[in-house]
Amino acid sequence: MAEPDSTPGSTPTSVSTPDATPTPVTTPASLPTPVTTPITTRFTASSTADEVLEGVDLTGVRAIVTGASSGLGAETARALTAAGAEVTLAVRNTAAGEAVAGTIARPAGGAPPRVVHLDLADRTSVTRFVTAWSGPLHLLINNAGVVTGGLERTREGWESQFATNHLGHFALATGLHDALARGASERDGARIVSVSSTAHMRAGIDFEDLHFERRAYDPQIAYAQSKTANALFAVEATRRWASDGIVTNAVNPGGVATGLQRNFTPRQKASLDAAEAAGVFTYKTVGQGAATTVVAAVAPEFARSGGHYLDDGREAYTVPDDADLAHHPHGVKEWALDPATAERLWTVSAAHLPR
């Protein structure tokens, strides 16, 4: 989450609103611009993960949830396991992961959750995880994330929020592509969920200085860039992998108090408080926060439709890049869905992988 912000950007050809049919805007040549209506579901901001999964049988579904040792990841893993899925908790702190796994109830005959070490900021750890994975994969929930109060770098010199939140998940997903494709062939489709944030509205992708080697470091801008990257990953992954039966969607869980805020600086905390006071968001329970992730994972509306950004259980409406967060807390900026930017980011991200 981030405080209200306006960032200069381009003007879109169309803007949709959450409660009205989008109105096309004609081009200079007076040619109509195609407009699509956002995908809706029966779920809302108050829905919980358990409500989304009511009546859903995930027996036989193999799922990975990153960052499942606390917060949204733990709740997502719990809910999927309760619905019958075989869930792997991919976590940096395996002791914390085992503690969570020990509290997760499973249906009669259901598989107990597995806990496997994964440090998304460590390329060797990601490679080890991918190499050790065996068999099909049906759901990949890229949930883990970090927030830093100051500039931190990986051993490669990469800015840690971008490296963990985006590059680590990119390496994980591309490494598990074949397992996902096999899962898709088994169950008529596989899905990836990329957890983003309203923070994406603060910054697009700075391809000239991804890792803050020249520009002044702002941890909020760095986090925002990583969350925009999470949304763009969904766009390009779907374009590349839909023919394999794999679709990817990004989600905004909303305002949830989790361990993600433990490293906030006083400025970041003040920013969050100001956003709440301005009505930009209302805190959700962890069950409500995990609901949109689960919608993207199991709802039939998104079984074969990817490249979307979901908010409060449904596809968000698109706003211009210069839109103000305070006025559009449930929107998604164009820079987070732009196909050309998504393709460029994929190419740049792939160049970061081990050769």
C-alpha positions in Angstrom: 0.0 0.0 0.0 1.1 3.6 -0.5 -0.1 7.1 0.2 -2.1 9.0 -2.5 0.2 9.9 -5.3 0.0 11.4 -8.8 2.6 10.3 -11.3 2.9 11.8 -14.8 2.0 9.4 -17.5 0.2 8.8 -20.8 -3.5 9.2 -21.5 -5.4 6.0 -22.2 -7.7 5.4 -25.1 -10.4 4.3 -22.7 -11.1 4.3 -19.0 -13.6 2.1 -17.3 -15.3 2.7 -14.0 -16.3 0.1 -11.4 -20.0 0.8 -11.6 -20.6 1.8 -15.2 -20.0 0.5 -18.7 -16.7 1.9 -20.1 -17.2 4.6 -22.6 -14.9 4.5 -25.7 -12.9 7.5 -26.6 -12.3 8.0 -30.3 -8.9 8.4 -31.7 -7.8 11.5 -33.7 -8.9 9.6 -36.8 -12.3 9.2 -35.2 -12.0 5.4 -35.2 -13.7 3.6 -32.3 -11.4 2.0 -29.7 -12.4 -1.5 -28.6 -13.4 -1.6 -24.9 -13.8 -4.6 -22.7 -16.0 -4.9 -19.7 -14.1 -6.0 -16.5 -14.7 -9.6 -15.4 -16.8 -9.8 -12.3 -17.6 -12.6 -9.8 -20.1 -12.9 -7.0 -17.4 -12.1 -4.4 -16.7 -8.7 -2.8 -14.3 -7.0 -0.5 -15.9 -8.7 2.5 -15.6 -12.3 1.1 -13.2 -14.6 2.7 -11.0 -17.3 1.3 -13.2 -20.0 2.8 -16.3 -18.5 1.2 -14.6 -18.5 -2.2 -13.7 -22.2 -1.7 -17.1 -23.3 -0.4 -18.2 -26.3 -2.4 -14.9 -26.4 -4.3 -13.1 -29.8 -4.3 -9.4 -29.5 -4.9 -8.5 -33.1 -4.4 -5.7 -34.0 -6.7 -4.6 -30.4 -7.1 -0.9 -29.7 -6.4 -0.2 -26.2 -5.3 2.8 -24.1 -4.2 2.4 -21.0 -2.0 5.5 -18.8 -1.5 5.8 -16.9 1.7 3.5 -19.2 3.5 5.1 -19.0 6.9 2.8 -16.1 8.0 0.1 -13.7 6.9 -1.6 -14.0 3.6 0.5 -16.9 2.4 -0.3 -19.0 5.5 -4.0 -18.2 5.1 -3.9 -19.1 1.4 -2.1 -22.4 2.2 -4.6 -23.2 4.9 -7.6 -22.6 2.8 -6.4 -24.5 -0.2 -5.4 -27.5 2.0 -8.9 -27.5 3.7 -10.4 -27.7 0.2 -8.3 -30.8 -0.5 -5.3 -29.5 -2.3 -1.8 -30.9 -1.8 0.1 -27.7 -0.8 3.8 -27.0 -0.6 4.8 -24.1 1.7 7.8 -22.5 0.0 9.4 -20.5 2.7 12.7 -18.9 3.7 12.2 -19.7 7.4 11.4 -23.4 7.5 10.9 -23.5 11.3 8.2 -20.9 10.9 6.8 -22.8 8.0 6.7 -26.1 9.9 4.9 -24.2 12.7 2.2 -23.0 10.3 1.9 -26.4 8.7 1.3 -28.0 12.0 -1.8 -25.8 12.5 -3.3 -26.5 9.2 -6.2 -28.9 9.2 -6.9 -31.1 6.3 -9.8 -33.2 5.1 -10.0 -36.9 5.8 -7.4 -38.6 3.6 -5.9 -35.3 2.5 -2.2 -34.8 2.1 -0.4 -32.9 4.9 1.3 -29.7 3.8 4.9 -29.9 2.8 7.5 -27.3 3.9 10.4 -26.6 1.5 13.1 -24.0 1.8 13.0 -21.2 -0.8 14.9 -17.9 -0.6 13.7 -15.9 -3.6 16.6 -13.4 -3.3 19.1 -16.3 -3.8 19.3 -17.7 -7.3 20.9 -20.9 -6.1 18.0 -21.5 -3.7 15.4 -21.0 -6.5 17.3 -23.3 -8.8 17.5 -25.9 -6.0 13.8 -25.7 -5.4 12.9 -26.0 -9.1 15.3 -29.0 -9.6 13.8 -30.8 -6.6 10.2 -30.4 -7.8 8.8 -33.6 -9.2 5.6 -34.2 -11.0 2.8 -31.9 -12.2 1.9 -28.5 -10.7 -1.5 -27.0 -11.0 -1.4 -23.9 -8.9 1.6 -21.5 -8.3 0.8 -18.8 -5.8 3.6 -16.2 -6.0 2.7 -14.6 -2.7 6.0 -13.8 -0.9 7.2 -10.3 -0.7 9.6 -8.0 1.2 9.5 -4.3 2.1 12.7 -2.6 3.1 13.3 0.6 5.0 16.5 1.4 3.1 18.6 0.3 0.2 19.5 -3.4 0.4 21.2 -5.4 -2.3 21.5 -9.1 -3.2 25.0 -10.7 -3.7 24.6 -9.8 -7.4 24.1 -6.1 -6.5 20.4 -6.1 -7.4 18.0 -4.0 -5.4 16.4 -6.4 -3.0 12.7 -5.6 -3.3 12.8 -6.0 -7.1 15.1 -9.0 -6.8 12.8 -10.8 -4.3 9.3 -9.7 -5.3 9.8 -10.0 -9.0 13.0 -11.6 -10.2 12.8 -14.5 -7.7 9.2 -15.3 -8.7 10.1 -14.9 -12.3 12.9 -17.5 -12.0 10.6 -19.8 -10.0 7.7 -19.6 -12.5 9.9 -20.1 -15.6 11.7 -22.9 -13.9 8.4 -24.6 -13.1 6.9 -24.0 -16.6 7.1 -27.7 -17.7 5.5 -28.9 -14.4 2.7 -26.4 -14.9 2.2 -27.4 -18.5 2.0 -31.1 -17.3 -0.5 -30.1 -14.7 -2.5 -28.2 -17.3 -2.7 -31.2 -19.5 -3.9 -33.3 -16.5 -6.7 -31.0 -15.3 -7.5 -28.9 -18.3 -5.6 -25.9 -17.1 -3.0 -24.6 -14.6 -2.9 -21.2 -13.0 -0.3 -18.8 -11.6 -1.4 -16.0 -9.2 1.0 -13.0 -8.9 0.3 -11.0 -5.7 0.7 -7.3 -6.5 -0.6 -4.2 -4.6 -2.2 -0.8 -4.9 1.4 0.4 -4.4 1.9 -0.3 -8.1 0.2 3.1 -8.7 3.3 4.9 -7.4 5.7 3.8 -10.1 6.2 2.1 -13.4 9.3 0.3 -14.5 12.5 2.3 -14.8 14.4 0.2 -17.4 17.3 2.7 -17.3 17.9 2.1 -13.6 16.1 -0.9 -12.4 18.4 -1.4 -9.4 18.8 2.3 -8.2 22.4 2.6 -9.3 22.0 6.2 -10.3 18.8 7.6 -8.9 18.2 8.4 -5.3 16.8 5.5 -3.4 13.2 5.6 -2.2 12.0 2.3 -0.7 8.4 3.1 -1.5 9.2 3.7 -5.2 11.3 0.5 -5.2 8.4 -1.5 -3.7 6.0 0.1 -6.2 8.2 -0.8 -9.1 8.3 -4.5 -7.9 4.5 -4.6 -7.6 4.1 -3.2 -11.1 6.5 -5.9 -12.3 4.2 -8.5 -10.6 1.3 -7.3 -12.7 3.2 -7.1 -15.9 4.4 -10.7 -15.4 0.8 -11.8 -15.5 0.3 -10.1 -18.8 3.3 -11.6 -20.6 3.2 -15.1 -18.9 -0.4 -15.4 -20.2 0.6 -14.3 -23.7 3.5 -16.8 -23.8 1.9 -19.8 -22.0 -1.8 -19.7 -22.6 -1.3 -22.1 -25.5 0.2 -24.5 -22.9 -3.0 -24.2 -20.8 -1.4 -21.9 -18.2 -3.0 -18.5 -17.3 -1.6 -15.9 -14.9 -3.5 -13.2 -13.1 -2.3 -10.5 -10.7 -4.2 -9.6 -7.5 -4.3 -6.8 -5.0 -5.2 -8.3 -1.6 -6.1 -4.9 -0.1 -5.1 -3.5 3.2 -4.1 -6.3 5.6 -1.9 -6.0 8.6 0.8 -8.7 8.2 4.5 -9.1 8.8 5.2 -7.2 5.6 5.0 -4.0 7.6 7.6 -4.9 10.2 10.4 -3.1 8.4 8.5 0.1 7.7 10.3 3.3 8.5 8.4 6.1 10.3 7.8 7.7 7.0 6.4 4.6 5.5 4.1 4.1 8.6 3.0 7.7 8.4 2.2 7.2 4.7 0.1 4.2 5.4 -1.7 5.9 8.2 -2.4 8.9 6.0 -3.8 6.6 3.2 -6.1 4.9 5.7 -7.3 8.2 7.1 -8.0 9.5 3.6 -10.2 6.5 2.9 -7.9 5.0 0.3 -8.3 1.6 2.0 -10.0 -0.1 4.9 -8.2 -2.9 6.7 -9.3 -6.4 5.9 -8.9 -9.6 7.9 -6.3 -12.0 6.7 -9.1 -14.2 5.4 -10.6 -11.4 3.4 -7.2 -10.4 2.1 -6.5 -14.0 0.8 -9.9 -14.1 -0.9 -8.9 -12.4 -4.1 -5.8 -14.7 -4.4 -8.2 -17.7 -4.1 -10.6 -16.2 -6.6 -7.7 -16.0 -9.2 -6.7 -19.6 -8.3 -10.1 -21.3 -8.5 -12.9 -19.1 -9.9 -14.3 -20.4 -13.2 -14.4 -16.8 -14.5 -10.6 -16.9 -14.7 -10.0 -20.5 -15.7 -8.9 -19.5 -19.3 -8.6 -15.8 -19.0 -5.3 -14.2 -17.8 -3.3 -11.1 -17.9 -5.8 -9.3 -15.5 -5.3 -7.4 -12.3 -7.9 -8.4 -9.7 -9.2 -6.3 -6.8 -11.9 -7.3 -4.2 -12.7 -10.5 -6.0 -13.1 -9.1 -9.5 -11.1 -7.6 -12.3 -10.1 -4.0 -11.6 -11.0 -1.1 -13.8 -8.2 0.6 -15.7 -7.1 4.2 -15.0 -4.6 6.5 -16.7 -1.0 6.5 -15.5 -1.5 10.0 -14.0 -4.6 9.0 -12.0 -4.6 9.7 -8.3 -4.6 6.7 -5.9 -6.9 8.6 -3.5 -9.6 8.7 -6.2 -9.0 5.2 -7.7 -7.9 2.9 -4.9 -9.4 -0.1 -6.7 -8.1 0.7 -10.1 -5.0 -0.5 -12.0 -2.8 1.8 -14.0 -2.1 1.3 -17.7 1.6 0.9 -17.1 0.9 -2.3 -15.1 -1.0 -3.9 -18.0 0.9 -2.6 -21.1 1.8 -5.5 -23.4 4.9 -3.9 -24.8 6.2 -3.1 -21.4 5.4 -6.6 -20.2 7.3 -8.1 -23.1 10.3 -5.9 -22.5 10.3 -6.7 -18.8 10.3 -10.4 -19.5 13.3 -10.1 -21.8 15.2 -8.0 -19.2 14.2 -10.4 -16.4 15.3 -13.4 -18.4 18.7 -11.8 -18.8 19.1 -11.9 -15.0 18.8 -15.7 -14.9 21.8 -18.0 -14.6 23.1 -19.0 -18.1 
